Amino acid sequence: MANLSLRIIFGLLYVAIIVASTFFGTPYFELLMALCVFFSVKEMAQLSQNKTIQYVWAIPLLLCFSIILFTVFGAQKLDLSKLIVIWIVQLTSLFLGYTSLKKHSKINYVSTSIYLFLPLMALAIWFNQSQTNSFEYLLLYFITIWIYDSMAYVVGKKIGKRPVFPKVSPKKTIEGTIGGIILTVIIIFIIKKYLIKIPENVVIISLVVILFGIFGDFVESYMKRKLGIKDSGNLIPGHGGILDRMDSIYLSVLPYLILISLFR
């Protein structure tokens, strides 16, 4: 019970920090993304057992400051073609990183670092360059992720029986996944109709975000199971590390930005 209370308190704090940074805009959101990159890559270094000083600190710091530099000084607009190229590079990095996961090689660590860095960098730059309804679009993205996580958890707890991938994540059930998707789409439709001025294609966009978020969740679960660990860290009490809290974000950000660029 105490652990559940801790999870709820720090979960709400996590949501409040993201919403506040989004509301106040530049430079707060960019700084938050930079910090997320730093801790994500640092956790990845520890997970992949590259524990020398230059890898644990140098690469996370470099990527952290890169987000700030690219956001502040990036002159070129992050259009559809650039987003697609960044997405292809991210997926390639994911493939290279996770196929060599148990080798603890430099290629593994650098590849997974790029996989974690690119979507948050793109999100920070896009938010900085976007003017029309950028707060609403960003809020829609995070709301979709949070609602699905909550709905899938509740439905899975109530009626979940059959695991989606028993060997990867036995607690995530088919019933919870399907129920979470259906309820999230309904809630997003209501939000679109009555609360936030967002694209007509919001249901399709939200569905794509959910599906890629689920895939990202399973990717990290697979990684942790292969390395024989439960949590990526202990930065957020009741939740684990940044990787645990943001696993569904890394793979869903770029598809979301691509769809927004198409439908906006």
N, C-alpha and C positions, 0 to 999 in steps of 0.2 A: 504493500500500500504506500509506504514511504517512497519507494522507487517510482511509482506511478505519479505521485504528487510532484516529485522532483522533475520527472519527464514533462509534465504539463506546464509547470512554472517556467522551465528553461525553454520549452517549445514556444510558449507565448512570448518570452523575451526575444527569442530568435526572430519570430514573426514581426514583433514591434520594431526591432532594429532595422530590418529590411524595409518595412513600410516607411519608417521615418526617413531613412536615407534616400528612398525613392521620392518621397514628398519634398524633401529639402533640395534634392537634385545635386548638381555639380557643386563642389567636388566630393560631397559626402558619399554618394553612391559609388563613384570611381574608387575612392579610398577603401570602401567596404569590399568591393570586388578584388582589389589588390591584396587585402588581408586574407580573403578567402583563398586566393591563389597561393599565397605564402604558406598558409597552414596545410592546404591540400597537398602541395608538392612536398612539404616537409614530412607529412605523414606517409606519403608514398615512398620517400627515401627510407624511412624507418621500416616500412612494410617490406620493401624489396631488399633490405639489409645492405644498403649502400650508406654506411654510417660514418664515413670519413668526413672531416669538417667541410671540405670544399663542396661535397655533394649535399650534405644536410642543410647547409646555410647559403652557399653561394648561388645555386640555381634558384631556390625559392625567392631569394632577395632580388636576383636579376629579373625574374618574371614579374615579381611584385612591382618593381619600379618601371618595368616595361609598360604595364597597363597605364600607369600614371603618365608616362611620356607619350605613348601612342594616343591617349585620350586628349591630352592638353595640346600637343603639337601636331597631331594627325590632320593634315590638310585635306586629303582626299576623302570624298564621301564614301561611306560603306554601303555600296549599292548591291543589287542582286547578284551580279557576276562575282564580286569579291566575296560575298557571303557563301556562295556555292564552292568557290575555291578553298576557303577556310574550312568548310565542312568536309570536303574531300581530304584535306590534309589531316584534319582531326581523326577521321575514320581510319585513315592509313596509319596514323600514330597509334590508335587503339589496337589495330591488328598487330603491328610490330611489337607493341608493349606487352600485350597479353599472351601472345604466342611464345614469348620468351620469359614468362613470369617467374618460373622456378629457377632460372639460370642466374638471377641476381646480377645481370650484366649492366654495363653502362648504357647500352642501346635500350634495354628494357626501361631503365629509369628515365632516360632522356625522352623516350617515346611517350611514356605514360605522363610525364610532366607536360609535354606539348598537348596531349589529349585533354588534360585538366585546364591548362592555361588558355587555349584558344577560345572556347565558348564564353568564358568570363571576360576576356579581353574584348571580344566582339560585342558583348552585351553592354559593357561600359562605354565603348566608343559609339555604338548605335544610340544609346540613351543621351550621350553628350551632343550628338549631331542632330538628333531628331527634335523637331519643334512641336508639331501638331499631335496633341493627345498622347505624348510620350509617357506621361505618368499613368494614364489609364491603360495603355497597352502593356506597360511593365507590370502594373498591378494585376491585370488580367492573367498574365503568364504565371505569376507567383500564386495567385488565388487558385488557378486550375490545378497546379501541383499540390498545394496544401489541401484542397477539398478532396482530391482523389485519394491522397494518402490517408486522410481521416475516414472517408467513406469506405475505402477498401478494408481498413483496419476494423471498423465497426461491423460491417457485413461479414467479414471473415471470422470475427469472434463469435458472432451470433449463429451463423449457419454454415460456416466454412468446414468442409470435410476432406476435399480432394486437393492435394498440393499441385501447383502448376508444374514445378520442377523439383521433385522430392530430393534429389541429390544436391541441388544448388541452394534452394531456399524452402525447406519443408513447411515453414509457417505461412507462406503465401499461398492462398488457396484459389482454385478456379472460381468458386462462388464469390469470394471477396473481390477478386479482380473484375469479374463481370458486373457485380453489383456496384462496385466503386465507379466503373466507367459510366454505367447508366445513370446513377444518381448525380455524378459530376456534370454530365452533359445537361441534365435537367436543370440543375442549379445555375450553371453558366448561362443557359438560355433565359432563365428568370432574371439574372443579373443584367444581361444584355438588354432585355425588354424594359426593365424598370429602373435600373440604377446607373449604368455606365454607358456612355455613347461609344460604341465599338463596332467593328465591321459586321456586315450581315452574315459573313461566312464564319462567325465566331464558333459555331458548333463544330464545324469541320476542323478549324484550327485547334480548338481545345482537344478534340479527339486525337489528332496527330501528336500534340504535346503529351497527352496521357500515354499513348502507345510507346513513344520514344522514352518517356520517363520510366515506364515499366521495364523497358529493355535496359536502361541505364542502371536501374535498381538491381536487376539480375546480373549485370556485368560485375558490379562491385561485390555482390554476394558470391559469385563464382570466384572472384579474385581472393576474397577472404577465406573461403572454404579451401581453395587450393593451397593457400599459405598456412592454413590451420589456425586461424585466429577468429575471434568473435567480433571485435570492434577495431576500427582503424586507429582509434586514439581515445583520449578521455577529456578532450577540451570542453565538451558540452555535457555537463552532468545529466545522467538519465538517457542520453542519446548516443554517446560515444564521441567520435571525432567529426571533423568537418566533412570528411569523405562519407561518413555514415549519414550525415544530415542532408548532404547535397547530392547524393548519388543519382537521383532522378533528374537533376538539373543539368549535369554535364552533357548528356546526350540529347536533351530536348531543346536547348536554347537555340542552336543554329537552325534546325527545322522551323522553329517558331518565327525567328527573324526573317527567314526566307519566305514563309507564307504571308507574313505581315507586309513584306515588300511587294509581293504579288497582288494582294487584295486591297492594300491601303489606297 
